[in-house]
Amino acid sequence: MTENGWNFWLEDKLALLNEFIEQLTNDIRSRRNLNKMFLKELNKEIRTIQDGIEELKHWTLGNSQVIETRRLALETELLRLSELKRTWLAGAWKDIQFLKRQLRHFQSEQRSLTRLQRAYSNGSPGNNGPN
């Protein structure tokens, strides 16, 4: 590979890596924002259910079948939403960790190529780079 060809290859590869890094950084930020919005809405639903359960606490158990049915429905919904929240958090964490792992890989490759580019540009006389 000629000296110019080697420089162009390095520059193209670094430009591509920079694009990947920027896209992954944006994806991570986007996922975090999506998680915040989803969890905000989910927590609002959970608080509404908890408020409904709290309103029924002054009714003693067995006092009214209608109240007991309502209490059971609210508690069941609270359990379902809590499970959904746990599942969402675990999935979101795995998704973001996967993106971070990819980001670290590309950043490492970028650093290696940057060092190679610096070494090549400051190389010894007559050094034409790898063949």
Residue pairs with C-beta under 8 A, 6 or more apart in sequence:
1 9
1 129
1 130
1 131
2 128
3 128
3 129
6 120
6 128
6 129
6 130
7 117
7 120
10 113
10 116
10 117
10 120
11 117
13 113
14 110
14 113
14 114
14 117
17 106
17 109
17 110
17 113
18 110
20 106
21 103
21 106
21 107
21 110
24 99
24 102
24 103
24 106
25 103
27 99
28 96
28 99
28 100
28 103
31 92
31 95
31 96
31 99
32 96
35 88
35 89
35 92
35 96
38 88
39 85
39 88
39 89
42 81
42 84
42 85
42 88
43 85
45 81
46 78
46 81
46 82
46 85
49 74
49 77
49 78
49 81
50 78
52 70
52 74
53 71
53 74
53 75
53 78
56 67
56 70
56 71
56 74
59 67
59 71
61 68
62 68
120 127
120 129
123 129
